[in-house]
Amino acid sequence: MATVLKRLPALLAALFLGAAAFAQAPEATATWKVTSRPLDSGEFELVFTASIEPGWHIYTVDHKYNPTEVEFDSPVGYSLTGAFAQSTEPVDFNGDKVFFDSAVFSQRVNLDAQEATVEGELTWSACDDHFCAAPEHWEFSVNLARPDSDSPSAPDASRPNRVNGRDEGSLSGGLSGPDTTPNSSRGLWALIIEAILWGFAMLMTPCVFPMVPMTISYFMKQSASPVEGRFKAFMYGLFIVLLYTVPISIIIGLTWLIGGNAVTADIFNWLATHWLPNIIFFIVFMVFAASFFGAFEIELPSSLANKSDAKSGKGGLGGIFFMALTLVLVSFSCTGPIVGTVLIKSTSGEFWTPMITMLAFSVAFALPFTILAMFPSLLKKMKSGSWLNSVKVVLGFIEVALGFKFLSVADQTYHWGLLDREVYLAIWIVVFSLLGLYLLGKIRFKNDSPAGPLSVTRLALSIAVFSFVVYMIPGMWGAPLKALSGYLPPIETQDFVVWNYADSPMSGNLAQTSTTKTGGNDFGEKYNLRMPMGFTGYFTLEEGVEASKAQGKPVFVDITGHGCVNCREMEQRVWTDSEIQRIMKDEYVLVVLYNDDKTKLKEEDWLVTDEGKTLKELGRANSYIVRKRFNVNAQPNYALLGSDGGLLVPVRGYDLSVEGFVDFLNSGLKAFRSKQ
């Protein structure tokens, strides 16, 4: 058993090879300008010129998936003549007709009045050798006037260009994708803050805190002057950061260089959703929690730490490096689980996310050591004691709670039915109740000192923990628990719900509702799929488009996943708004595409890719569809389609703004009605 436990770090590190690798698009892949020139008999030609970023290309007006197209507002005083056309000759690239560097498009307009303002929105998609950016759009306005009119025929520079709903103040420009940059930034910052908090918390663990006086003693002996001591302390902190950050960066970089985007995307999808890594992660978390509770110690081979410690006695930067390495190795039994937690959670992000979060963790972890090494007098104010083991036990309870998230992901993607929402909540309620009792001194573990008088700190923490438990209890009957929406299984997995989301989500109506609807469609019933939040709808684009034609409504496409934390947050924090519920129920046909579902498709539903590869799994088929149709490879994303299956507005990503989501839905309705 000891041998297996000592090898767990190596096994865990091997699982991190599947980190995602998605490059970042520039702020705008192309900048645009529009001019006009008069033709005969009141006719004008609008000329759209694109300056394309180096390395990127855009597509022709008739491209099957990524056409460059323009949508004009309802014409007043003018009419369109002919179709939107390209004036530049495209080049062949990987079987597509594309434009590099620059491109020119045109549209003829017939002026019916003396003058008119032509307004609209131009949409394009851009790709480089490895990555396709989300669709981008640019709003324009041009004033046209007949030659005998006093008004100039020129673009209206006084009207600010609006890109993704934001004033940019220039006629040229654009943003990469529909609100995806702020959204991904928000999720990344949450991971960074969490990593920083874990880094600071590690100082208070019993396998890290005792290293503080050793560190101070080392630097006081090695430094001839205060300036030299501070320099060495700075380098000590830098080496700690590098020892945590560089290895994971090398692993991710090699994975991307060897496999490219396609391979790393498949590895990431397997790592995030397959039952095997999720079960392994769950077991690892439980093993580490047991270690924190005092069942056993997980340590790296002592020979590594001894060799490193022996070399740390040397002078110069080499000795400082080995001192940092000794700290990293000796503290592994406490930092290992947290490092694993940070990395596992951040691998659901983009290429840079695991590296950035590990950098944040290591900086926070190294900072106290660096400051104390610079200013040794601060050590007098820090006292060790039995509280160090209490911190470790508290972290053990948190590890147990977080570990069940991985078991839940496997349960959702494979439809095992083991961890429905109320079962998951019951486990959390018990875990945090036990934590509260531990803080009150009612439960003791192997390495705890005899319980003394209850301190004010323990009392305050126990009040906070029991308040959290009380908050979770209504969730057993279907309360939304929005603060936990990203961690809990979806509401539709709950057997008993007294909160009617579909009819009165925020009113507290106690009418019981079923949450196991499949939408009444053949595909959903065939594979036992569930619609989120009690909605009805469909699980294929084909069914959704057919329903759109029959009902005269646009299509709302929910690009989601069973194991997607941000998807659950969107559903609980945004979709529960009464106005959003009304619009989605009454004005749209809902299509849900699960990108991580492991259900095996029947042969008649297999999907053959353009490369001739047959996809036999629901999640992989849906993931391929959304990459081809919408140029997105993340969850959640939301697309609004017309009855012809074409995009009405740019795709929207993760954004918890209720008002912004209402505007998004209304913009789709406006675009849909303008085409009728």
C-alpha positions in Angstrom: 0.0 0.0 0.0 2.8 2.4 0.9 4.5 1.8 -2.5 1.2 2.6 -4.3 0.7 5.7 -2.3 4.2 6.9 -3.0 3.6 6.5 -6.7 0.3 8.4 -6.7 2.1 11.8 -7.4 3.6 10.3 -10.6 0.2 8.9 -11.7 -1.5 12.2 -11.0 1.2 14.1 -13.0 0.7 11.8 -15.9 -3.0 12.6 -16.1 -2.2 16.3 -16.6 -0.8 15.5 -20.1 -4.3 16.2 -21.5 -4.4 19.9 -20.8 -6.3 21.9 -23.4 -4.5 23.9 -26.0 -6.4 26.6 -27.7 -4.6 29.6 -29.1 -5.9 33.1 -28.5 -7.2 35.2 -31.4 -6.1 38.9 -31.7 -8.6 41.5 -30.5 -9.8 41.8 -34.1 -8.8 39.5 -36.9 -9.7 42.1 -39.5 -10.5 45.8 -39.6 -13.0 47.2 -42.0 -13.9 50.4 -43.8 -16.8 51.3 -46.1 -16.9 53.8 -48.9 -19.5 54.7 -51.5 -19.4 55.8 -55.1 -22.2 57.0 -57.3 -23.2 55.1 -60.4 -26.0 55.9 -63.0 -29.6 56.9 -62.2 -29.4 57.2 -58.4 -27.5 53.9 -58.0 -24.6 53.6 -55.6 -22.0 51.0 -54.9 -20.9 50.4 -51.4 -17.4 49.1 -51.1 -16.3 47.2 -48.0 -12.5 46.8 -47.6 -11.0 44.4 -45.0 -7.4 44.6 -43.7 -6.7 41.1 -42.4 -4.3 40.4 -39.6 -1.1 38.6 -40.6 -1.4 34.8 -40.5 -5.2 34.9 -40.6 -7.6 34.4 -43.5 -11.4 35.0 -44.0 -13.8 33.3 -46.3 -15.8 34.0 -49.4 -19.4 35.1 -49.5 -20.6 31.7 -50.5 -18.6 29.5 -48.1 -20.7 26.7 -46.7 -19.8 27.2 -43.0 -18.0 30.6 -42.6 -19.3 33.0 -45.2 -18.5 36.7 -45.1 -21.9 38.3 -45.2 -23.7 41.5 -44.5 -27.2 42.1 -43.0 -28.8 45.5 -43.8 -31.3 47.1 -41.5 -34.8 47.6 -42.9 -34.3 49.9 -45.9 -35.8 53.4 -45.7 -35.4 55.5 -48.8 -33.3 52.9 -50.7 -33.4 49.4 -52.0 -30.7 46.7 -52.6 -29.8 45.8 -56.1 -28.3 42.4 -56.6 -26.4 40.4 -54.0 -23.5 41.1 -51.7 -20.4 40.2 -53.9 -16.7 39.9 -53.6 -14.5 42.0 -55.8 -11.2 40.4 -54.8 -10.2 37.0 -56.3 -9.9 34.4 -53.5 -7.0 31.9 -53.3 -7.1 28.1 -52.7 -6.1 27.1 -49.2 -6.6 23.6 -47.8 -9.6 23.0 -50.1 -11.3 26.4 -49.3 -11.5 29.7 -51.1 -10.1 32.3 -48.7 -8.6 35.8 -48.5 -5.3 36.7 -47.0 -4.0 40.2 -46.1 -7.0 42.1 -47.6 -10.3 41.6 -49.4 -12.9 43.9 -51.1 -16.6 43.3 -51.2 -19.4 45.3 -52.7 -23.2 45.9 -52.6 -25.2 47.9 -55.0 -27.9 50.2 -53.6 -30.6 52.1 -55.5 -31.5 55.4 -53.8 -35.3 55.9 -54.0 -35.3 59.2 -52.1 -33.2 62.3 -52.3 -30.9 60.9 -49.6 -30.9 58.0 -47.2 -28.7 56.4 -44.5 -27.7 52.8 -45.1 -27.0 50.9 -41.9 -26.2 47.2 -41.2 -23.9 44.7 -39.8 -21.1 42.8 -41.5 -20.2 39.3 -40.1 -17.1 37.2 -40.9 -15.1 34.3 -39.5 -11.3 34.0 -39.5 -8.9 31.2 -39.0 -5.2 30.7 -38.9 -3.2 27.5 -39.2 -4.3 26.1 -35.9 -7.4 28.0 -34.6 -10.7 29.5 -35.8 -11.9 32.6 -33.9 -15.5 33.0 -33.0 -17.6 34.9 -35.6 -16.9 38.6 -35.5 -19.2 41.5 -36.5 -19.0 45.2 -37.4 -21.8 47.7 -37.6 -21.6 50.4 -40.2 -23.5 53.5 -41.3 -23.2 55.3 -44.7 -25.0 58.5 -45.8 -26.0 58.6 -49.5 -27.4 61.6 -51.4 -28.2 62.3 -55.0 -25.7 64.6 -56.8 -28.2 67.5 -56.6 -28.5 67.2 -52.9 -26.5 69.2 -50.4 -25.7 66.2 -48.2 -22.3 64.5 -48.8 -22.2 61.0 -50.0 -19.8 59.6 -47.4 -19.7 57.4 -44.4 -21.2 58.9 -41.3 -18.2 59.3 -39.1 -20.2 61.0 -36.4 -22.0 57.7 -35.6 -19.9 55.6 -33.4 -19.1 52.1 -34.6 -20.8 49.6 -32.4 -19.1 46.2 -32.0 -20.8 43.6 -29.8 -23.1 46.3 -28.5 -20.2 48.6 -27.4 -19.3 52.0 -28.8 -15.8 51.9 -30.3 -15.7 55.4 -31.8 -14.2 54.3 -35.2 -15.5 52.9 -38.4 -12.8 50.3 -38.5 -12.5 47.6 -35.9 -14.1 44.6 -34.3 -13.8 42.2 -31.5 -13.0 38.5 -31.6 -16.2 36.8 -31.0 -19.4 37.6 -29.2 -18.5 38.6 -25.7 -16.2 35.6 -25.3 -13.1 37.5 -24.1 -14.8 39.1 -21.0 -16.5 35.8 -20.3 -13.4 33.7 -20.4 -11.5 36.4 -18.4 -14.2 36.2 -15.7 -13.8 32.4 -15.4 -10.0 32.7 -15.4 -10.0 35.3 -12.7 -12.1 33.1 -10.5 -9.6 30.3 -10.9 -6.7 32.6 -10.2 -8.3 33.9 -7.0 -9.0 30.4 -5.8 -5.4 29.3 -6.6 -4.0 32.3 -4.6 -6.2 31.5 -1.6 -5.0 27.8 -1.7 -1.4 29.1 -1.9 -1.7 31.2 1.2 -3.6 28.4 3.0 -0.7 26.0 2.5 1.6 28.1 4.8 -0.7 27.0 7.7 -0.3 23.3 7.3 1.9 21.2 9.6 4.2 20.0 6.8 4.9 23.5 5.5 4.9 25.8 8.6 7.9 24.1 10.3 9.9 25.0 7.2 9.6 28.7 8.0 12.2 28.8 10.9 14.5 26.6 8.9 14.3 29.0 6.0 15.0 32.0 8.1 18.0 30.3 9.8 19.5 29.4 6.4 19.3 32.9 5.0 20.6 34.6 8.2 23.7 32.3 8.0 24.2 32.6 4.2 24.0 36.4 3.9 26.9 38.8 4.6 24.8 41.9 4.3 21.1 42.9 4.3 21.2 43.7 0.6 22.7 40.3 -0.2 20.1 38.6 2.0 17.2 40.2 0.3 18.5 39.4 -3.1 18.9 35.7 -2.1 15.4 35.8 -0.5 14.0 37.1 -3.8 15.8 34.3 -5.8 14.5 31.8 -3.3 10.9 32.8 -3.9 11.6 32.9 -7.7 12.9 29.3 -7.6 9.9 28.1 -5.7 7.6 29.6 -8.4 9.6 28.1 -11.2 9.7 24.6 -9.7 5.9 24.6 -9.6 5.2 26.4 -12.9 7.9 25.3 -15.4 7.2 21.5 -15.3 3.4 21.8 -16.0 4.2 24.4 -18.7 6.6 22.0 -20.4 4.1 19.2 -20.3 1.4 21.3 -21.8 3.7 22.8 -24.4 5.0 19.5 -25.6 1.5 18.1 -25.8 0.4 20.9 -28.1 3.6 20.9 -30.2 3.3 17.1 -30.8 -0.4 16.8 -31.2 -1.7 20.2 -32.3 -5.1 21.5 -31.5 -7.1 18.5 -32.7 -5.2 16.0 -30.6 -5.1 18.1 -27.5 -8.8 18.9 -27.8 -9.5 15.1 -27.9 -7.2 14.5 -25.0 -8.8 17.3 -23.0 -12.3 16.1 -23.7 -11.2 12.6 -22.6 -9.6 13.9 -19.4 -12.6 16.1 -18.5 -15.4 13.7 -19.2 -14.3 10.1 -19.5 -15.2 8.0 -16.5 -11.7 6.6 -15.9 -9.8 9.9 -15.2 -12.7 11.3 -13.2 -12.9 8.1 -11.1 -9.1 8.3 -10.6 -9.3 11.9 -9.5 -12.1 11.0 -7.1 -10.1 8.3 -5.5 -7.0 10.5 -5.3 -9.0 13.2 -3.5 -10.4 10.6 -1.1 -6.9 9.2 -0.4 -5.4 12.6 0.2 -8.4 13.5 2.5 -7.7 10.3 4.5 -4.1 11.4 4.7 -5.1 14.8 6.0 -7.3 13.1 8.6 -4.2 11.3 9.9 -4.8 7.8 8.5 -1.3 7.7 6.9 1.3 10.1 5.4 1.9 10.5 1.7 5.5 11.4 1.1 7.9 11.5 -1.8 10.9 9.1 -1.5 13.0 10.4 1.3 16.2 10.0 -0.8 15.0 12.9 -3.0 14.6 15.3 -0.1 17.8 14.2 1.5 19.9 14.7 -1.7 18.3 18.1 -2.2 18.9 19.1 1.4 22.5 18.0 1.2 23.1 20.2 -1.9 21.3 23.2 -0.3 24.3 23.7 2.0 26.4 24.9 -0.9 26.8 28.6 -1.4 25.6 30.8 -4.2 22.4 30.5 -6.3 22.9 26.7 -6.6 22.4 26.3 -2.9 19.4 28.6 -2.9 17.8 26.5 -5.7 18.3 23.3 -3.8 16.8 24.9 -0.7 13.7 25.8 -2.7 13.6 22.3 -4.1 13.9 20.9 -0.5 10.9 23.0 0.5 8.8 21.8 -2.5 9.7 18.1 -1.9 9.3 18.1 1.9 5.9 20.0 1.8 4.5 17.7 -0.9 2.3 15.7 1.4 0.3 19.0 2.1 0.7 20.8 -1.2 0.3 17.8 -3.5 -3.5 17.5 -3.0 -3.9 21.3 -3.5 -1.7 21.4 -6.6 -3.8 18.5 -8.0 -7.0 20.4 -7.2 -5.8 23.6 -8.9 -4.5 21.8 -12.0 -7.5 19.5 -12.4 -9.9 22.4 -12.2 -7.9 24.6 -14.5 -7.5 22.0 -17.3 -11.2 22.7 -18.2 -10.0 26.1 -19.5 -7.8 27.2 -22.4 -4.2 26.6 -23.3 -2.7 29.1 -20.9 -5.2 28.5 -18.0 -3.3 25.7 -16.1 0.0 27.6 -16.4 -1.5 30.8 -15.2 -3.4 29.3 -12.2 -0.2 27.3 -11.2 1.7 30.6 -11.4 -0.8 32.2 -9.1 -0.7 29.4 -6.7 3.1 29.2 -6.5 3.5 33.0 -6.2 1.1 33.0 -3.2 2.8 30.0 -1.7 6.3 31.5 -2.1 5.5 35.0 -1.0 5.4 34.4 2.8 8.7 32.6 2.6 10.2 35.4 0.6 9.0 38.1 2.9 10.1 36.3 6.0 13.5 35.6 4.5 13.9 39.3 3.8 12.6 40.4 7.2 13.5 37.7 9.8 12.1 39.8 12.7 8.6 39.0 11.6 9.1 35.4 12.6 8.8 36.3 16.3 5.1 37.0 15.8 4.4 33.6 14.3 3.8 30.6 16.7 3.2 27.0 15.8 0.9 24.7 17.8 -1.9 22.2 17.6 -3.9 24.6 15.3 -1.7 23.5 12.4 -3.1 20.0 12.4 -6.6 21.4 12.7 -6.0 23.4 9.5 -4.9 20.1 7.8 -8.1 18.3 9.0 -10.3 21.2 7.7 -8.6 20.9 4.3 -9.4 17.1 4.5 -13.1 17.8 4.8 -12.9 20.3 1.9 -11.1 17.6 -0.2 -13.9 15.1 0.4 -16.5 17.6 -0.7 -14.6 18.6 -3.9 -13.8 15.1 -4.8 -17.4 14.2 -5.3 -17.6 16.7 -8.2 -15.5 14.3 -10.3 -17.7 11.3 -9.5 -20.6 13.5 -10.4 -19.1 14.4 -13.8 -18.7 10.7 -14.7 -22.2 10.0 -13.4 -23.8 12.7 -15.5 -21.9 11.9 -18.7 -22.6 8.2 -18.5 -26.1 8.4 -17.1 -25.3 6.1 -14.2 -27.9 7.7 -11.9 -25.7 7.3 -8.8 -25.3 11.0 -7.7 -28.6 12.7 -8.4 -28.9 16.2 -7.0 -30.5 15.3 -3.7 -27.9 12.5 -3.1 -25.0 14.9 -3.8 -26.5 17.5 -1.5 -27.1 14.9 1.2 -23.4 14.0 1.1 -22.3 17.7 1.3 -24.7 18.4 4.1 -23.3 15.5 6.1 -19.6 16.4 5.3 -20.0 20.1 6.4 -22.0 19.1 9.4 -19.2 16.9 10.5 -16.8 19.8 9.8 -18.9 22.0 12.1 -18.8 19.5 14.9 -15.0 19.1 14.5 -14.6 22.9 14.8 -16.7 22.8 18.0 -14.4 20.1 19.4 -17.0 17.3 19.3 -14.9 15.1 16.9 -11.2 14.5 17.3 -8.7 12.8 15.0 -5.5 10.8 15.5 -3.0 13.7 15.5 -5.2 16.2 17.3 -4.3 17.5 20.7 -6.7 17.2 23.6 -9.6 19.6 23.2 -9.3 22.8 25.2 -11.7 25.7 25.7 -13.6 26.7 22.6 -11.8 29.7 21.0 -13.6 32.6 19.4 -12.1 31.7 16.1 -13.4 28.1 16.2 -16.8 29.4 17.2 -17.0 31.9 14.4 -15.9 29.2 11.8 -18.4 26.7 13.1 -21.2 29.3 12.9 -20.2 29.9 9.2 -20.1 26.2 8.4 -23.5 25.4 10.0 -25.0 28.5 8.3 -23.8 26.9 5.0 -25.4 23.6 6.0 -28.7 25.4 6.7 -28.5 27.1 3.3 -28.1 23.8 1.5 -31.0 22.0 3.2 -33.8 23.6 1.1 -32.0 22.3 -2.0 -33.2 18.8 -1.0 -36.6 20.0 -2.2 -35.5 21.8 -5.3 -34.4 25.3 -4.1 -32.1 26.8 -6.7 -29.0 27.3 -4.4 -27.5 29.7 -6.9 -24.3 30.1 -5.0 -23.5 26.4 -5.6 -25.0 26.1 -9.1 -21.6 25.3 -10.7 -20.9 22.4 -8.3 -24.3 20.7 -8.1 -25.8 18.2 -10.6 -28.5 19.8 -12.7 -32.0 20.3 -11.2 -33.5 17.9 -13.7 -31.8 15.0 -11.9 -33.7 15.6 -8.7 -36.5 13.2 -8.0 -38.7 15.6 -6.0 -39.0 19.3 -6.8 -41.5 21.7 -5.3 -40.0 24.7 -7.1 -41.7 25.2 -10.5 -38.9 26.7 -12.7 -40.7 26.6 -16.0 -43.9 28.5 -14.9 -42.9 30.7 -12.0 -39.2 30.3 -11.3 -38.8 33.2 -8.8 -42.3 33.3 -7.3 -41.9 30.5 -4.8 -44.9 28.6 -6.3 -45.0 25.2 -4.6 -46.6 23.3 -7.5 -44.8 20.1 -8.1 -43.2 19.7 -11.6 -41.5 16.9 -13.4 -37.9 17.4 -14.3 -37.4 14.4 -16.5 -38.9 15.7 -19.7 -37.1 14.8 -22.9 -39.0 17.2 -25.0 -41.3 14.7 -26.6 -39.0 14.1 -29.6 -37.8 10.9 -31.1 -34.0 11.5 -30.6 -34.4 12.5 -26.9 -36.6 9.6 -26.1 -34.3 7.2 -28.0 -31.3 8.1 -25.8 -33.1 9.1 -22.6 -31.9 12.7 -22.7 -33.2 15.4 -20.4 -33.9 19.0 -21.1 -32.5 21.5 -18.5 -34.6 23.4 -16.1 -37.9 21.6 -17.0 -38.0 23.0 -20.5 -39.2 21.2 -23.6 -37.3 21.0 -26.8 -35.0 18.9 -29.0 -31.5 17.4 -29.1 -30.5 17.8 -32.7 -30.3 20.8 -35.0 -32.4 19.1 -37.6 -35.3 18.6 -35.3 -35.0 22.1 -34.0 -34.9 23.7 -37.5 -38.0 21.6 -38.6 -39.9 22.8 -35.5 -38.8 26.3 -36.3 -40.3 26.1 -39.7 -43.6 24.6 -38.4 -43.9 27.1 -35.4 -42.5 30.2 -37.0 -40.0 30.7 -34.2 -36.2 31.1 -34.2 -34.0 28.3 -32.7 -32.1 28.7 -29.4 -29.1 26.3 -29.4 -27.7 25.5 -25.9 -24.1 24.2 -26.4 -23.5 22.6 -23.0 -22.1 19.6 -21.1 -23.1 17.5 -18.2 -19.8 18.2 -16.4 -19.8 22.0 -17.3 -19.6 24.1 -14.2 -20.3 27.4 -16.0 -23.3 25.8 -17.8 -25.0 25.1 -14.4 -24.2 28.6 -13.2 -25.8 30.1 -16.3 -28.9 27.9 -15.8 -29.3 28.7 -12.1 -28.3 32.4 -12.2 -29.5 33.6 -15.6 -32.1 31.2 -17.0 -34.2 31.4 -13.8 -35.0 35.0 -14.5 -38.8 35.2 -15.2 -38.4 37.4 -18.4 -35.8 35.0 -19.8 -38.0 32.1 -19.0 -40.9 33.7 -20.8 -38.9 34.5 -23.9 -37.3 31.1 -24.2 -40.6 29.3 -23.6 -42.8 31.4 -25.8 -40.5 32.8 -28.5 -37.9 30.2 -29.2 -37.5 26.5 -30.1 -34.9 25.1 -27.7 -32.2 22.7 -28.9 -29.7 21.3 -26.4 -26.4 19.9 -27.6 -24.5 18.0 -24.9 -20.8 18.0 -25.9 -19.6 15.5 -23.3 -22.3 12.9 -23.3 -20.9 9.3 -23.6 -24.0 7.7 -24.9 -23.3 5.3 -27.8 -25.3 6.3 -30.9 -27.2 3.8 -32.9 -25.8 3.2 -36.4 -28.4 5.3 -38.2 -27.3 8.3 -36.0 -23.5 8.0 -36.6 -21.8 11.1 -38.0 -19.1 11.0 -40.7 -16.7 14.0 -40.6 -15.3 15.8 -43.6 -12.1 13.8 -43.1 -14.1 10.5 -43.3 -13.9 9.7 -39.6 -17.1 8.1 -38.1 -18.2 9.5 -34.8 -20.3 7.0 -32.8 -20.6 8.8 -29.5 -23.2 11.6 -28.9 -20.9 14.0 -27.2 -18.1 13.7 -29.9 -20.7 14.1 -32.7 -22.1 17.2 -31.1 -18.7 18.7 -30.4 -17.8 18.2 -34.1 -21.1 19.8 -35.1 -20.6 23.0 -33.0 -17.0 23.4 -34.1 -18.0 23.2 -37.8 -21.2 25.2 -37.6 -20.4 27.8 -34.9 -16.6 27.9 -34.7 -16.7 27.3 -30.9 -15.0 24.6 -28.9 -16.1 25.6 -25.3 -19.1 25.4 -23.0 -21.4 27.1 -22.5 -22.2 28.9 -25.7 -25.5 29.9 -27.1 -26.5 30.3 -30.8 -29.7 31.8 -32.3 -30.7 30.4 -35.7 -33.3 31.2 -38.2 -35.6 28.7 -39.9 -33.0 28.2 -42.5 -30.4 27.1 -39.9 -28.3 30.3 -40.3 -27.0 32.4 -37.5 -29.2 35.4 -36.6 -26.6 37.1 -34.3 -23.1 36.2 -33.2 -22.8 33.3 -30.7 -22.8 34.3 -27.0 -20.7 32.7 -24.4 -20.6 32.5 -20.6 -21.9 35.8 -19.1 -23.9 36.1 -15.9 -25.5 39.4 -16.9 -29.3 38.8 -16.9 -29.9 42.1 -18.8 -27.3 41.2 -21.4 -28.9 37.8 -22.0 -32.3 39.4 -22.4 -30.8 41.8 -25.0 -29.2 38.8 -26.7 -32.5 37.0 -27.0 -34.3 40.1 -28.2 -31.7 40.8 -30.8 -32.2 37.3 -32.2 -36.0 37.9 -32.3 -35.5 41.2 -34.1 -33.2 39.6 -36.7 -35.6 36.7 -37.2 -38.6 38.9 -37.8 -36.7 41.2 -40.2 -36.2 38.1 -42.5 -39.9 37.1 -42.5 
